[in-house]
Amino acid sequence: MYASFKSIGAYVPSKSLTNKDLEKIVDTSDEWIKQRTGIENRYIAASDEFTSDMGYRAAELAIARSGVERDEIDAIICATITPDYFCMPSTACVIADKLGIKNATAFDISAACSGFVYALNIAKAFIESGLKQNILIIGAEKLSAIVDYTDRTTCILFGDGAGAAVIGTTEEKEASVIDIHTSSDGAFQDFLITPGGGVKHPCSQDVIDQHLNYLKMKGNETFKLAVNTLTKDVTRILAKNNLTSEDIDYFIPHQANFRIIDAVGRKLKFSPEKIVLTVAKYGNTSAASIPMAINDWYESGKLKRGDLMLLDTFGGGLTWGSALVCFNQKD
Ligand code: UT7
């Protein structure tokens, strides 16, 4: 049995935050943001809307499209760096409760923007070892809760949202989650970091006054490393599977910055119509970015059953990874 990407779903909060809105908050401009990032808009969750609420809405849609009954789901993996609770319960358990799913293995993983690809890798391993049959994987983030809206170098980048997929079984290798590669290098741990609020620097007045509970990023250094690492990673997974960029129907990279995607796409010779782009609409939604992009392409009628997707991601940790996946959702 192979792992099969059986369905996709996503949820986008209703409140948008445009570049023009951000011009009123920090010293920036619509023109600078568009030119340097390609971002025009992002969506922000309501104050009483949490990561589990968004993950639940995306999961409901993915389950409905999968043909799998809720009581057949035997594992739930939620990738997030913005869990509802600091330590416990996991967001996956909260989502399981909202879905009415009992007895499934449920846990969160933290791999920042690479979280969805990491979760997909775990699901593939669970299924192909015979341990589980139907796994719900979710990437959900309320990044607006950890973004410092006084820091123009980060607050223009991030948005909220969620995406989910049901991973089941197939006997056909070509219809499966064909290959995944995930990596990390903790030597770059300070490139993307929320320094305060964990056990090293517990929440205190000092942490709050210094804004250490917010996300910090070495943007320029991260940018350069992202382009090189993503290019190498994709080259490797294509070569390992005797494929070229021409064999891929859709290249679906993490949506951090249009310039990163464009540079990687050019180096790898992907024709522009094969490159999935949602960064202008949603900004960077970390673990939710890839499943939200897959869902967009599916709902716009472009992504069809049998299409070969190449997922590619990079994020805090640092972590990165790529995956060759056949989209196997029935119409
Ligand atoms: O998802 C996880 C992975 N994350 C990423 O991959 C993000 C990677 N990094 C990036 O996307 C880009 O580095 C940024 C968009 C964050 C920044 O773009 P950049 O072209 O690397 O700009 P920079 O940091 O080199 O800054 C250039 C200038 C600076 O001014 P000076 O020193 O040249 O006078 C900044 O102060 O732009 C200034 N600047 C801004 N100006 C207007 C920085 N942020 C802003 C802003 N509005 N929001």
Residues whose N, C-alpha, C, O or C-beta is under 5 A from the ligand:
A	BS01	UT7	D27 T28 S29 W32 R36 T37 C113 R152 T153 I156 G219 N220 T222 F223 A226 A256 N257 N284 F314 G315 G316
